[in-house]
Amino acid sequence: MSIYNHMQNPSANKATCGKCKKPFTWSIHGDHYPGNKMTEYIECPYCGEQNGSMRTSGSIYSSKVGN
Ligand SMILES: [Zn+2]
């Protein structure tokens, strides 16, 4: 078991929306079942544009930066 499984705040990845050009962060939650990966999309929290995807067994959540 890894100590990282118990982290409360997974590290956020910074990104900028390719459509509305606003900055946001995204991170993966609930990655508990390795081997059961599905494609999750990184969606802009402002306009909903898909800014890429990745295969993960968790879910991708995006958050607005600032106010
Ligand atoms: Zn956007």
N, CA, C, O and the ligand as a Tripos MOL2 file, in Angstrom:
@<TRIPOS>MOLECULE
protein
  269   267    68     0     0
PROTEIN
NO_CHARGES

@<TRIPOS>ATOM
      1 N           0.8430   -1.2020    0.0000 N.3       1 MET1
      2 CA          0.0000    0.0000    0.0000 C.3       1 MET1
      3 C           0.8770    1.2500    0.0000 C.2       1 MET1
      4 O           1.9560    1.2730    0.5920 O.2       1 MET1
      5 N           0.4020    2.2540   -0.6570 N.am      2 SER2
      6 CA          1.1530    3.5030   -0.7340 C.3       2 SER2
      7 C           0.5300    4.5530    0.1670 C.2       2 SER2
      8 O          -0.6880    4.6120    0.3310 O.2       2 SER2
      9 N           1.3780    5.3710    0.7410 N.am      3 ILE3
     10 CA          0.8810    6.4580    1.5940 C.3       3 ILE3
     11 C           0.0440    7.4320    0.7810 C.2       3 ILE3
     12 O          -0.8170    8.1250    1.3230 O.2       3 ILE3
     13 N           0.3000    7.4840   -0.5190 N.am      4 TYR4
     14 CA         -0.4190    8.4390   -1.3560 C.3       4 TYR4
     15 C          -1.8960    8.0890   -1.4950 C.2       4 TYR4
     16 O          -2.6940    8.9350   -1.8970 O.2       4 TYR4
     17 N          -2.2680    6.8580   -1.1710 N.am      5 ASN5
     18 CA         -3.6770    6.4830   -1.2340 C.3       5 ASN5
     19 C          -4.4970    7.2220   -0.1890 C.2       5 ASN5
     20 O          -5.7250    7.2660   -0.2690 O.2       5 ASN5
     21 N          -3.8120    7.8030    0.7920 N.am      6 HIS6
     22 CA         -4.5290    8.4380    1.8910 C.3       6 HIS6
     23 C          -4.4820    9.9660    1.8270 C.2       6 HIS6
     24 O          -4.9260   10.6420    2.7550 O.2       6 HIS6
     25 N          -3.9650   10.4900    0.7720 N.am      7 MET7
     26 CA         -3.9140   11.9410    0.6440 C.3       7 MET7
     27 C          -5.3220   12.5030    0.5180 C.2       7 MET7
     28 O          -6.1590   11.9640   -0.2060 O.2       7 MET7
     29 N          -5.5670   13.5920    1.2320 N.am      8 GLN8
     30 CA         -6.8890   14.2150    1.2140 C.3       8 GLN8
     31 C          -7.0730   15.1070    0.0000 C.2       8 GLN8
     32 O          -8.1820   15.2330   -0.5180 O.2       8 GLN8
     33 N          -5.9970   15.7260   -0.4540 N.am      9 ASN9
     34 CA         -6.0890   16.6570   -1.5670 C.3       9 ASN9
     35 C          -5.1600   16.2200   -2.6940 C.2       9 ASN9
     36 O          -3.9720   16.5400   -2.6930 O.2       9 ASN9
     37 N          -5.7070   15.4980   -3.6380 N.am     10 PRO10
     38 CA         -4.8680   15.0710   -4.7540 C.3      10 PRO10
     39 C          -4.3200   16.2760   -5.4920 C.2      10 PRO10
     40 O          -4.9930   17.2980   -5.6190 O.2      10 PRO10
     41 N          -3.1160   16.1520   -5.9690 N.am     11 SER11
     42 CA         -2.4930   17.2740   -6.6650 C.3      11 SER11
     43 C          -3.2930   17.6520   -7.8950 C.2      11 SER11
     44 O          -3.7200   16.7960   -8.6700 O.2      11 SER11
     45 N          -3.4840   18.9440   -8.0570 N.am     12 ALA12
     46 CA         -4.2700   19.4290   -9.1850 C.3      12 ALA12
     47 C          -3.3700   19.7390  -10.3700 C.2      12 ALA12
     48 O          -2.2300   20.1750  -10.2130 O.2      12 ALA12
     49 N          -3.8990   19.5080  -11.5340 N.am     13 ASN13
     50 CA         -3.1870   19.8140  -12.7670 C.3      13 ASN13
     51 C          -3.7490   21.1100  -13.3380 C.2      13 ASN13
     52 O          -4.9630   21.3020  -13.4130 O.2      13 ASN13
     53 N          -2.8480   21.9870  -13.7340 N.am     14 LYS14
     54 CA         -3.2980   23.2560  -14.2900 C.3      14 LYS14
     55 C          -3.4920   23.1370  -15.7930 C.2      14 LYS14
     56 O          -2.7320   22.4570  -16.4840 O.2      14 LYS14
     57 N          -4.5140   23.8050  -16.2810 N.am     15 ALA15
     58 CA         -4.7820   23.7810  -17.7130 C.3      15 ALA15
     59 C          -5.4690   25.0720  -18.1130 C.2      15 ALA15
     60 O          -5.9840   25.8070  -17.2700 O.2      15 ALA15
     61 N          -5.4700   25.3320  -19.4000 N.am     16 THR16
     62 CA         -6.1790   26.4940  -19.9280 C.3      16 THR16
     63 C          -7.1150   26.0080  -21.0200 C.2      16 THR16
     64 O          -6.7100   25.2650  -21.9150 O.2      16 THR16
     65 N          -8.3540   26.4280  -20.9420 N.am     17 CYS17
     66 CA         -9.3370   25.9880  -21.9230 C.3      17 CYS17
     67 C          -8.9680   26.4670  -23.3300 C.2      17 CYS17
     68 O          -8.6400   27.6370  -23.5290 O.2      17 CYS17
     69 N          -9.0240   25.5700  -24.2820 N.am     18 GLY18
     70 CA         -8.6870   25.9240  -25.6550 C.3      18 GLY18
     71 C          -9.7810   26.7200  -26.3490 C.2      18 GLY18
     72 O          -9.5610   27.2700  -27.4290 O.2      18 GLY18
     73 N         -10.9540   26.7840  -25.7380 N.am     19 LYS19
     74 CA        -12.0800   27.4860  -26.3490 C.3      19 LYS19
     75 C         -12.2810   28.8780  -25.7580 C.2      19 LYS19
     76 O         -12.3020   29.8720  -26.4850 O.2      19 LYS19
     77 N         -12.4300   28.9440  -24.4180 N.am     20 CYS20
     78 CA        -12.7000   30.2410  -23.7880 C.3      20 CYS20
     79 C         -11.4490   30.8530  -23.1680 C.2      20 CYS20
     80 O         -11.4850   31.9750  -22.6630 O.2      20 CYS20
     81 N         -10.3310   30.1020  -23.2100 N.am     21 LYS21
     82 CA         -9.0200   30.6060  -22.7860 C.3      21 LYS21
     83 C          -8.9240   30.9110  -21.2950 C.2      21 LYS21
     84 O          -8.0250   31.6350  -20.8670 O.2      21 LYS21
     85 N          -9.8360   30.3690  -20.5100 N.am     22 LYS22
     86 CA         -9.7830   30.6190  -19.0700 C.3      22 LYS22
     87 C          -9.0150   29.4960  -18.3770 C.2      22 LYS22
     88 O          -9.0770   28.3420  -18.7990 O.2      22 LYS22
     89 N          -8.2860   29.8420  -17.3060 N.am     23 PRO23
     90 CA         -7.5030   28.8380  -16.5900 C.3      23 PRO23
     91 C          -8.3710   28.0170  -15.6400 C.2      23 PRO23
     92 O          -9.3220   28.5230  -15.0440 O.2      23 PRO23
     93 N          -8.0210   26.7430  -15.5150 N.am     24 PHE24
     94 CA         -8.7250   25.8970  -14.5490 C.3      24 PHE24
     95 C          -7.7940   24.7870  -14.1010 C.2      24 PHE24
     96 O          -6.7260   24.5900  -14.6810 O.2      24 PHE24
     97 N          -8.1920   24.0770  -13.0880 N.am     25 THR25
     98 CA         -7.4080   22.9420  -12.6150 C.3      25 THR25
     99 C          -8.2660   21.6950  -12.7000 C.2      25 THR25
    100 O          -9.4940   21.7750  -12.6650 O.2      25 THR25
    101 N          -7.6280   20.5570  -12.8110 N.am     26 TRP26
    102 CA         -8.3720   19.2960  -12.8380 C.3      26 TRP26
    103 C          -7.5740   18.2350  -12.0910 C.2      26 TRP26
    104 O          -6.3470   18.2970  -12.0190 O.2      26 TRP26
    105 N          -8.2690   17.2910  -11.5540 N.am     27 SER27
    106 CA         -7.6140   16.2110  -10.8250 C.3      27 SER27
    107 C          -8.4720   14.9610  -10.9000 C.2      27 SER27
    108 O          -9.6540   15.0120  -11.2380 O.2      27 SER27
    109 N          -7.8550   13.8530  -10.5810 N.am     28 ILE28
    110 CA         -8.5420   12.5680  -10.6440 C.3      28 ILE28
    111 C          -8.9330   12.1250   -9.2460 C.2      28 ILE28
    112 O          -8.1230   12.1740   -8.3210 O.2      28 ILE28
    113 N         -10.1620   11.6990   -9.0980 N.am     29 HIS29
    114 CA        -10.6580   11.2270   -7.8080 C.3      29 HIS29
    115 C         -11.1540    9.7880   -7.9410 C.2      29 HIS29
    116 O         -11.6250    9.3750   -9.0010 O.2      29 HIS29
    117 N         -11.0410    9.0510   -6.8740 N.am     30 GLY30
    118 CA        -11.6370    7.7140   -6.8530 C.3      30 GLY30
    119 C         -10.9400    6.6950   -7.7260 C.2      30 GLY30
    120 O         -11.5770    5.7920   -8.2690 O.2      30 GLY30
    121 N          -9.6040    6.8410   -7.8630 N.am     31 ASP31
    122 CA         -8.8670    5.9080   -8.7090 C.3      31 ASP31
    123 C          -8.5070    4.6660   -7.8820 C.2      31 ASP31
    124 O          -7.3470    4.4480   -7.5330 O.2      31 ASP31
    125 N          -9.5240    3.8660   -7.5810 N.am     32 HIS32
    126 CA         -9.3410    2.7570   -6.6450 C.3      32 HIS32
    127 C          -9.2000    1.3980   -7.3100 C.2      32 HIS32
    128 O          -8.8030    0.4310   -6.6600 O.2      32 HIS32
    129 N          -9.5150    1.3110   -8.5750 N.am     33 TYR33
    130 CA         -9.5530   -0.0030   -9.2040 C.3      33 TYR33
    131 C          -8.6850   -0.0760  -10.4570 C.2      33 TYR33
    132 O          -9.2000   -0.0700  -11.5750 O.2      33 TYR33
    133 N          -7.3800   -0.1450  -10.2690 N.am     34 PRO34
    134 CA         -6.4870   -0.2450  -11.4250 C.3      34 PRO34
    135 C          -6.8460   -1.4540  -12.2810 C.2      34 PRO34
    136 O          -7.1330   -2.5300  -11.7580 O.2      34 PRO34
    137 N          -6.8290   -1.2740  -13.5660 N.am     35 GLY35
    138 CA         -7.1640   -2.3620  -14.4710 C.3      35 GLY35
    139 C          -8.5530   -2.2350  -15.0420 C.2      35 GLY35
    140 O          -8.9060   -2.9260  -15.9980 O.2      35 GLY35
    141 N          -9.3510   -1.3440  -14.4530 N.am     36 ASN36
    142 CA        -10.7020   -1.1310  -14.9640 C.3      36 ASN36
    143 C         -10.7980    0.2950  -15.4950 C.2      36 ASN36
    144 O         -11.6630    1.0740  -15.0930 O.2      36 ASN36
    145 N          -9.8960    0.6070  -16.3970 N.am     37 LYS37
    146 CA         -9.8000    1.9840  -16.8600 C.3      37 LYS37
    147 C         -10.8030    2.3110  -17.9660 C.2      37 LYS37
    148 O         -11.1270    1.4870  -18.8210 O.2      37 LYS37
    149 N         -11.2760    3.5590  -17.9060 N.am     38 MET38
    150 CA        -12.1690    4.0690  -18.9340 C.3      38 MET38
    151 C         -11.6660    5.4460  -19.3460 C.2      38 MET38
    152 O         -10.9030    6.0770  -18.6140 O.2      38 MET38
    153 N         -12.0820    5.9010  -20.4910 N.am     39 THR39
    154 CA        -11.6750    7.2280  -20.9550 C.3      39 THR39
    155 C         -12.5280    8.2960  -20.2850 C.2      39 THR39
    156 O         -13.7530    8.3010  -20.4000 O.2      39 THR39
    157 N         -11.8560    9.1950  -19.5880 N.am     40 GLU40
    158 CA        -12.5380   10.3180  -18.9440 C.3      40 GLU40
    159 C         -12.0850   11.6080  -19.6390 C.2      40 GLU40
    160 O         -10.9240   11.7400  -20.0260 O.2      40 GLU40
    161 N         -13.0020   12.5390  -19.7890 N.am     41 TYR41
    162 CA        -12.6800   13.7780  -20.4840 C.3      41 TYR41
    163 C         -12.4440   14.9200  -19.5030 C.2      41 TYR41
    164 O         -13.1140   15.0380  -18.4770 O.2      41 TYR41
    165 N         -11.4720   15.7530  -19.8520 N.am     42 ILE42
    166 CA        -11.1730   16.9260  -19.0370 C.3      42 ILE42
    167 C         -12.0350   18.0670  -19.5660 C.2      42 ILE42
    168 O         -11.7360   18.6570  -20.6040 O.2      42 ILE42
    169 N         -13.0980   18.3650  -18.8450 N.am     43 GLU43
    170 CA        -14.0340   19.3830  -19.3230 C.3      43 GLU43
    171 C         -13.8040   20.7250  -18.6550 C.2      43 GLU43
    172 O         -13.5620   20.7980  -17.4500 O.2      43 GLU43
    173 N         -13.8810   21.7800  -19.4400 N.am     44 CYS44
    174 CA        -13.7450   23.1390  -18.9200 C.3      44 CYS44
    175 C         -14.9050   23.4300  -17.9700 C.2      44 CYS44
    176 O         -16.0610   23.2050  -18.3270 O.2      44 CYS44
    177 N         -14.6120   23.9340  -16.7470 N.am     45 PRO45
    178 CA        -15.6730   24.2440  -15.7840 C.3      45 PRO45
    179 C         -16.4660   25.4880  -16.1480 C.2      45 PRO45
    180 O         -17.5030   25.7670  -15.5460 O.2      45 PRO45
    181 N         -15.9850   26.2330  -17.1280 N.am     46 TYR46
    182 CA        -16.6840   27.4590  -17.5350 C.3      46 TYR46
    183 C         -17.6580   27.2030  -18.6860 C.2      46 TYR46
    184 O         -18.8330   27.5620  -18.6180 O.2      46 TYR46
    185 N         -17.1380   26.5730  -19.7440 N.am     47 CYS47
    186 CA        -17.9780   26.4240  -20.9360 C.3      47 CYS47
    187 C         -18.2580   24.9670  -21.3040 C.2      47 CYS47
    188 O         -19.0580   24.6950  -22.1990 O.2      47 CYS47
    189 N         -17.6010   24.0290  -20.6150 N.am     48 GLY48
    190 CA        -17.8790   22.6290  -20.8780 C.3      48 GLY48
    191 C         -17.1000   22.0210  -22.0310 C.2      48 GLY48
    192 O         -17.3130   20.8610  -22.3830 O.2      48 GLY48
    193 N         -16.2050   22.7910  -22.6170 N.am     49 GLU49
    194 CA        -15.4030   22.2840  -23.7190 C.3      49 GLU49
    195 C         -14.4990   21.1480  -23.2320 C.2      49 GLU49
    196 O         -13.9440   21.2210  -22.1360 O.2      49 GLU49
    197 N         -14.3530   20.1100  -24.0410 N.am     50 GLN50
    198 CA        -13.4660   19.0090  -23.6850 C.3      50 GLN50
    199 C         -12.0350   19.3760  -24.0690 C.2      50 GLN50
    200 O         -11.7350   19.6300  -25.2350 O.2      50 GLN50
    201 N         -11.1610   19.3970  -23.0640 N.am     51 ASN51
    202 CA         -9.7670   19.7610  -23.2790 C.3      51 ASN51
    203 C          -8.8770   18.5410  -23.1380 C.2      51 ASN51
    204 O          -7.9360   18.5330  -22.3440 O.2      51 ASN51
    205 N          -9.1740   17.5350  -23.8950 N.am     52 GLY52
    206 CA         -8.3820   16.3160  -23.8450 C.3      52 GLY52
    207 C          -9.0190   15.2630  -22.9690 C.2      52 GLY52
    208 O         -10.0630   15.4920  -22.3580 O.2      52 GLY52
    209 N          -8.3910   14.1190  -22.9120 N.am     53 SER53
    210 CA         -8.9320   13.0130  -22.1340 C.3      53 SER53
    211 C          -7.7820   12.1380  -21.6630 C.2      53 SER53
    212 O          -6.6520   12.2560  -22.1350 O.2      53 SER53
    213 N          -8.0940   11.2700  -20.7370 N.am     54 MET54
    214 CA         -7.1030   10.2950  -20.3080 C.3      54 MET54
    215 C          -7.8110    9.0540  -19.8100 C.2      54 MET54
    216 O          -8.9830    9.0980  -19.4360 O.2      54 MET54
    217 N          -7.0860    7.9420  -19.8090 N.am     55 ARG55
    218 CA         -7.6830    6.6940  -19.3530 C.3      55 ARG55
    219 C          -7.3940    6.5240  -17.8770 C.2      55 ARG55
    220 O          -6.2360    6.5220  -17.4590 O.2      55 ARG55
    221 N          -8.4440    6.3830  -17.0900 N.am     56 THR56
    222 CA         -8.2890    6.2480  -15.6500 C.3      56 THR56
    223 C          -9.4490    5.4260  -15.1060 C.2      56 THR56
    224 O         -10.5160    5.3550  -15.7150 O.2      56 THR56
    225 N          -9.2290    4.8140  -13.9650 N.am     57 SER57
    226 CA        -10.3210    4.0820  -13.3270 C.3      57 SER57
    227 C         -11.0960    4.9930  -12.3850 C.2      57 SER57
    228 O         -12.0780    4.5700  -11.7750 O.2      57 SER57
    229 N         -10.6550    6.2510  -12.2650 N.am     58 GLY58
    230 CA        -11.3620    7.2070  -11.4120 C.3      58 GLY58
    231 C         -12.2030    8.1500  -12.2590 C.2      58 GLY58
    232 O         -12.5610    7.8450  -13.3970 O.2      58 GLY58
    233 N         -12.5110    9.3140  -11.6680 N.am     59 SER59
    234 CA        -13.2670   10.3320  -12.3760 C.3      59 SER59
    235 C         -12.4770   11.6320  -12.3750 C.2      59 SER59
    236 O         -11.7890   11.9460  -11.4030 O.2      59 SER59
    237 N         -12.5740   12.3750  -13.4490 N.am     60 ILE60
    238 CA        -11.8770   13.6510  -13.5400 C.3      60 ILE60
    239 C         -12.8210   14.7790  -13.1460 C.2      60 ILE60
    240 O         -13.9250   14.8990  -13.6770 O.2      60 ILE60
    241 N         -12.3680   15.6000  -12.2080 N.am     61 TYR61
    242 CA        -13.1290   16.7680  -11.7940 C.3      61 TYR61
    243 C         -12.3170   18.0100  -12.1270 C.2      61 TYR61
    244 O         -11.1120   18.0470  -11.8800 O.2      61 TYR61
    245 N         -12.9580   19.0170  -12.6790 N.am     62 SER62
    246 CA        -12.2710   20.2630  -12.9830 C.3      62 SER62
    247 C         -12.8410   21.3820  -12.1030 C.2      62 SER62
    248 O         -14.0120   21.3700  -11.7250 O.2      62 SER62
    249 N         -11.9600   22.3570  -11.7900 N.am     63 SER63
    250 CA        -12.3610   23.4560  -10.9210 C.3      63 SER63
    251 C         -11.9280   24.7870  -11.5070 C.2      63 SER63
    252 O         -10.8940   24.8890  -12.1680 O.2      63 SER63
    253 N         -12.7390   25.8050  -11.2540 N.am     64 LYS64
    254 CA        -12.3830   27.1430  -11.7030 C.3      64 LYS64
    255 C         -11.2310   27.6880  -10.8590 C.2      64 LYS64
    256 O         -11.1040   27.3560   -9.6800 O.2      64 LYS64
    257 N         -10.3980   28.5220  -11.4680 N.am     65 VAL65
    258 CA         -9.2900   29.1440  -10.7610 C.3      65 VAL65
    259 C          -9.6860   30.5700  -10.4050 C.2      65 VAL65
    260 O         -10.1730   31.3190  -11.2530 O.2      65 VAL65
    261 N          -9.4750   30.9370   -9.1520 N.am     66 GLY66
    262 CA         -9.8290   32.2890   -8.7310 C.3      66 GLY66
    263 C         -11.3210   32.4400   -8.5450 C.2      66 GLY66
    264 O         -12.0280   31.4640   -8.2950 O.2      66 GLY66
    265 N         -11.7990   33.6690   -8.6690 N.am     67 ASN67
    266 CA        -13.2030   33.9400   -8.4460 C.3      67 ASN67
    267 C         -13.9670   34.0510   -9.7510 C.2      67 ASN67
    268 O         -15.1760   34.2800   -9.7410 O.2      67 ASN67
    269 ZN        -13.8510   26.9060  -21.5910 Zn       68 ZN68
@<TRIPOS>BOND
     1     1     2 1
     2     2     3 1
     3     3     4 2
     4     3     5 am
     5     5     6 1
     6     6     7 1
     7     7     8 2
     8     7     9 am
     9     9    10 1
    10    10    11 1
    11    11    12 2
    12    11    13 am
    13    13    14 1
    14    14    15 1
    15    15    16 2
    16    15    17 am
    17    17    18 1
    18    18    19 1
    19    19    20 2
    20    19    21 am
    21    21    22 1
    22    22    23 1
    23    23    24 2
    24    23    25 am
    25    25    26 1
    26    26    27 1
    27    27    28 2
    28    27    29 am
    29    29    30 1
    30    30    31 1
    31    31    32 2
    32    31    33 am
    33    33    34 1
    34    34    35 1
    35    35    36 2
    36    35    37 am
    37    37    38 1
    38    38    39 1
    39    39    40 2
    40    39    41 am
    41    41    42 1
    42    42    43 1
    43    43    44 2
    44    43    45 am
    45    45    46 1
    46    46    47 1
    47    47    48 2
    48    47    49 am
    49    49    50 1
    50    50    51 1
    51    51    52 2
    52    51    53 am
    53    53    54 1
    54    54    55 1
    55    55    56 2
    56    55    57 am
    57    57    58 1
    58    58    59 1
    59    59    60 2
    60    59    61 am
    61    61    62 1
    62    62    63 1
    63    63    64 2
    64    63    65 am
    65    65    66 1
    66    66    67 1
    67    67    68 2
    68    67    69 am
    69    69    70 1
    70    70    71 1
    71    71    72 2
    72    71    73 am
    73    73    74 1
    74    74    75 1
    75    75    76 2
    76    75    77 am
    77    77    78 1
    78    78    79 1
    79    79    80 2
    80    79    81 am
    81    81    82 1
    82    82    83 1
    83    83    84 2
    84    83    85 am
    85    85    86 1
    86    86    87 1
    87    87    88 2
    88    87    89 am
    89    89    90 1
    90    90    91 1
    91    91    92 2
    92    91    93 am
    93    93    94 1
    94    94    95 1
    95    95    96 2
    96    95    97 am
    97    97    98 1
    98    98    99 1
    99    99   100 2
   100    99   101 am
   101   101   102 1
   102   102   103 1
   103   103   104 2
   104   103   105 am
   105   105   106 1
   106   106   107 1
   107   107   108 2
   108   107   109 am
   109   109   110 1
   110   110   111 1
   111   111   112 2
   112   111   113 am
   113   113   114 1
   114   114   115 1
   115   115   116 2
   116   115   117 am
   117   117   118 1
   118   118   119 1
   119   119   120 2
   120   119   121 am
   121   121   122 1
   122   122   123 1
   123   123   124 2
   124   123   125 am
   125   125   126 1
   126   126   127 1
   127   127   128 2
   128   127   129 am
   129   129   130 1
   130   130   131 1
   131   131   132 2
   132   131   133 am
   133   133   134 1
   134   134   135 1
   135   135   136 2
   136   135   137 am
   137   137   138 1
   138   138   139 1
   139   139   140 2
   140   139   141 am
   141   141   142 1
   142   142   143 1
   143   143   144 2
   144   143   145 am
   145   145   146 1
   146   146   147 1
   147   147   148 2
   148   147   149 am
   149   149   150 1
   150   150   151 1
   151   151   152 2
   152   151   153 am
   153   153   154 1
   154   154   155 1
   155   155   156 2
   156   155   157 am
   157   157   158 1
   158   158   159 1
   159   159   160 2
   160   159   161 am
   161   161   162 1
   162   162   163 1
   163   163   164 2
   164   163   165 am
   165   165   166 1
   166   166   167 1
   167   167   168 2
   168   167   169 am
   169   169   170 1
   170   170   171 1
   171   171   172 2
   172   171   173 am
   173   173   174 1
   174   174   175 1
   175   175   176 2
   176   175   177 am
   177   177   178 1
   178   178   179 1
   179   179   180 2
   180   179   181 am
   181   181   182 1
   182   182   183 1
   183   183   184 2
   184   183   185 am
   185   185   186 1
   186   186   187 1
   187   187   188 2
   188   187   189 am
   189   189   190 1
   190   190   191 1
   191   191   192 2
   192   191   193 am
   193   193   194 1
   194   194   195 1
   195   195   196 2
   196   195   197 am
   197   197   198 1
   198   198   199 1
   199   199   200 2
   200   199   201 am
   201   201   202 1
   202   202   203 1
   203   203   204 2
   204   203   205 am
   205   205   206 1
   206   206   207 1
   207   207   208 2
   208   207   209 am
   209   209   210 1
   210   210   211 1
   211   211   212 2
   212   211   213 am
   213   213   214 1
   214   214   215 1
   215   215   216 2
   216   215   217 am
   217   217   218 1
   218   218   219 1
   219   219   220 2
   220   219   221 am
   221   221   222 1
   222   222   223 1
   223   223   224 2
   224   223   225 am
   225   225   226 1
   226   226   227 1
   227   227   228 2
   228   227   229 am
   229   229   230 1
   230   230   231 1
   231   231   232 2
   232   231   233 am
   233   233   234 1
   234   234   235 1
   235   235   236 2
   236   235   237 am
   237   237   238 1
   238   238   239 1
   239   239   240 2
   240   239   241 am
   241   241   242 1
   242   242   243 1
   243   243   244 2
   244   243   245 am
   245   245   246 1
   246   246   247 1
   247   247   248 2
   248   247   249 am
   249   249   250 1
   250   250   251 1
   251   251   252 2
   252   251   253 am
   253   253   254 1
   254   254   255 1
   255   255   256 2
   256   255   257 am
   257   257   258 1
   258   258   259 1
   259   259   260 2
   260   259   261 am
   261   261   262 1
   262   262   263 1
   263   263   264 2
   264   263   265 am
   265   265   266 1
   266   266   267 1
   267   267   268 2
@<TRIPOS>SUBSTRUCTURE
     1 MET1         2 RESIDUE 1 A MET
     2 SER2         6 RESIDUE 1 A SER
     3 ILE3        10 RESIDUE 1 A ILE
     4 TYR4        14 RESIDUE 1 A TYR
     5 ASN5        18 RESIDUE 1 A ASN
     6 HIS6        22 RESIDUE 1 A HIS
     7 MET7        26 RESIDUE 1 A MET
     8 GLN8        30 RESIDUE 1 A GLN
     9 ASN9        34 RESIDUE 1 A ASN
    10 PRO10       38 RESIDUE 1 A PRO
    11 SER11       42 RESIDUE 1 A SER
    12 ALA12       46 RESIDUE 1 A ALA
    13 ASN13       50 RESIDUE 1 A ASN
    14 LYS14       54 RESIDUE 1 A LYS
    15 ALA15       58 RESIDUE 1 A ALA
    16 THR16       62 RESIDUE 1 A THR
    17 CYS17       66 RESIDUE 1 A CYS
    18 GLY18       70 RESIDUE 1 A GLY
    19 LYS19       74 RESIDUE 1 A LYS
    20 CYS20       78 RESIDUE 1 A CYS
    21 LYS21       82 RESIDUE 1 A LYS
    22 LYS22       86 RESIDUE 1 A LYS
    23 PRO23       90 RESIDUE 1 A PRO
    24 PHE24       94 RESIDUE 1 A PHE
    25 THR25       98 RESIDUE 1 A THR
    26 TRP26      102 RESIDUE 1 A TRP
    27 SER27      106 RESIDUE 1 A SER
    28 ILE28      110 RESIDUE 1 A ILE
    29 HIS29      114 RESIDUE 1 A HIS
    30 GLY30      118 RESIDUE 1 A GLY
    31 ASP31      122 RESIDUE 1 A ASP
    32 HIS32      126 RESIDUE 1 A HIS
    33 TYR33      130 RESIDUE 1 A TYR
    34 PRO34      134 RESIDUE 1 A PRO
    35 GLY35      138 RESIDUE 1 A GLY
    36 ASN36      142 RESIDUE 1 A ASN
    37 LYS37      146 RESIDUE 1 A LYS
    38 MET38      150 RESIDUE 1 A MET
    39 THR39      154 RESIDUE 1 A THR
    40 GLU40      158 RESIDUE 1 A GLU
    41 TYR41      162 RESIDUE 1 A TYR
    42 ILE42      166 RESIDUE 1 A ILE
    43 GLU43      170 RESIDUE 1 A GLU
    44 CYS44      174 RESIDUE 1 A CYS
    45 PRO45      178 RESIDUE 1 A PRO
    46 TYR46      182 RESIDUE 1 A TYR
    47 CYS47      186 RESIDUE 1 A CYS
    48 GLY48      190 RESIDUE 1 A GLY
    49 GLU49      194 RESIDUE 1 A GLU
    50 GLN50      198 RESIDUE 1 A GLN
    51 ASN51      202 RESIDUE 1 A ASN
    52 GLY52      206 RESIDUE 1 A GLY
    53 SER53      210 RESIDUE 1 A SER
    54 MET54      214 RESIDUE 1 A MET
    55 ARG55      218 RESIDUE 1 A ARG
    56 THR56      222 RESIDUE 1 A THR
    57 SER57      226 RESIDUE 1 A SER
    58 GLY58      230 RESIDUE 1 A GLY
    59 SER59      234 RESIDUE 1 A SER
    60 ILE60      238 RESIDUE 1 A ILE
    61 TYR61      242 RESIDUE 1 A TYR
    62 SER62      246 RESIDUE 1 A SER
    63 SER63      250 RESIDUE 1 A SER
    64 LYS64      254 RESIDUE 1 A LYS
    65 VAL65      258 RESIDUE 1 A VAL
    66 GLY66      262 RESIDUE 1 A GLY
    67 ASN67      266 RESIDUE 1 A ASN
    68 ZN68       269 GROUP 0 **** ****
